Amino acid sequence: HKLRLLRAVECLRHAVGADRRDAAQMLEDDAALQRLNSQREELCREKAEAENESKRCQEENRRLLELVHKQAAQLQKERDRVMDLEDLVRTQTEQVQFLA
């Protein structure tokens, strides 16, 4: 009878120890989960910032490309005007030489 009692007490001690280990493990797991959640939130913030920066850069690139196209068109107009003026000078030079 005494042996059964000692065995029951030992079983209870073992159960309490296991509960303590389980509780400690649960606390560790909760802390790890909290750290992971914090890291995930930080990564989500960084991702949103990077996406916003990317969008801003794309808009700036689009604006600059549009500006380059406008400048190229203006430059072509100026080149055409220079060619017209050179033709005019050549024609007038020929006329002056003919009259001279």
C-alpha positions as CSV (number, residue, x, y, z in Angstrom):
1,H,0.0,0.0,0.0
2,K,2.8,2.3,0.9
3,L,4.5,1.5,-2.4
4,R,1.4,2.5,-4.3
5,L,1.3,5.8,-2.5
6,L,4.9,6.5,-3.2
7,R,4.3,5.6,-6.8
8,A,1.3,7.9,-7.0
9,V,3.3,10.8,-5.5
10,E,6.1,10.2,-8.0
11,C,3.5,10.3,-10.8
12,L,2.1,13.6,-9.5
13,R,5.6,15.1,-9.2
14,H,6.4,14.0,-12.8
15,A,3.1,15.5,-14.0
16,V,3.8,18.8,-12.2
17,G,7.3,18.9,-13.7
18,A,5.9,18.1,-17.2
19,D,3.3,20.9,-16.7
20,R,6.1,23.3,-15.7
21,R,8.1,22.3,-18.8
22,D,5.0,22.6,-21.0
23,A,4.3,26.0,-19.5
24,A,7.9,27.2,-20.0
25,Q,7.9,25.9,-23.5
26,M,4.6,27.7,-24.2
27,L,6.2,30.9,-22.8
28,E,9.2,30.4,-25.1
29,D,6.9,29.7,-28.0
30,D,4.8,32.8,-27.3
31,A,8.0,35.0,-27.1
32,A,9.3,33.5,-30.4
33,L,5.9,34.1,-32.0
34,Q,5.9,37.7,-30.8
35,R,9.4,38.3,-32.2
36,L,8.4,36.8,-35.5
37,N,5.3,38.9,-35.7
38,S,7.3,42.0,-34.9
39,Q,9.8,41.1,-37.7
40,R,6.9,40.4,-40.1
41,E,5.4,43.8,-39.3
42,E,8.7,45.5,-39.8
43,L,9.3,43.7,-43.1
44,C,5.7,44.7,-44.2
45,R,6.5,48.4,-43.5
46,E,9.8,48.2,-45.3
47,K,8.1,46.5,-48.3
48,A,5.4,49.3,-48.4
49,E,8.2,51.9,-48.2
50,A,10.1,50.2,-51.0
51,E,7.0,49.9,-53.2
52,N,6.2,53.6,-52.6
53,E,9.8,54.6,-53.5
54,S,9.6,52.4,-56.6
55,K,6.3,54.0,-57.7
56,R,7.8,57.5,-57.1
57,C,10.9,56.5,-59.2
58,Q,8.7,55.2,-62.0
59,E,6.7,58.4,-62.1
60,E,9.9,60.4,-62.1
61,N,11.3,58.3,-65.0
62,R,8.1,58.7,-67.0
63,R,8.2,62.5,-66.4
64,L,11.9,62.6,-67.5
65,L,11.3,60.4,-70.5
66,E,8.5,62.7,-71.6
67,L,10.8,65.7,-71.2
68,V,13.5,64.0,-73.2
69,H,11.0,63.3,-76.0
70,K,9.9,67.0,-76.0
71,Q,13.5,68.2,-76.1
72,A,14.3,65.8,-78.9
73,A,11.4,67.1,-80.9
74,Q,12.4,70.7,-80.2
75,L,16.0,69.9,-81.2
76,Q,14.8,68.4,-84.5
77,K,12.7,71.6,-85.2
78,E,15.8,73.7,-84.6
79,R,17.9,71.5,-86.9
80,D,15.3,71.8,-89.6
81,R,15.3,75.6,-89.1
82,V,19.1,75.6,-89.4
83,M,19.0,73.6,-92.6
84,D,16.3,76.0,-94.0
85,L,18.5,79.0,-93.1
86,E,21.6,77.4,-94.6
87,D,19.6,76.8,-97.8
88,L,18.5,80.4,-97.8
89,V,22.1,81.6,-97.3
90,R,23.3,79.4,-100.1
91,T,20.6,80.7,-102.4
92,Q,21.2,84.3,-101.6
93,T,25.0,83.8,-102.0
94,E,24.4,82.3,-105.4
95,Q,22.2,85.3,-106.3
96,V,24.8,87.8,-105.1
97,Q,27.5,86.0,-107.0
98,F,25.4,86.0,-110.2
99,L,24.8,89.8,-109.8
100,A,28.4,90.5,-109.1
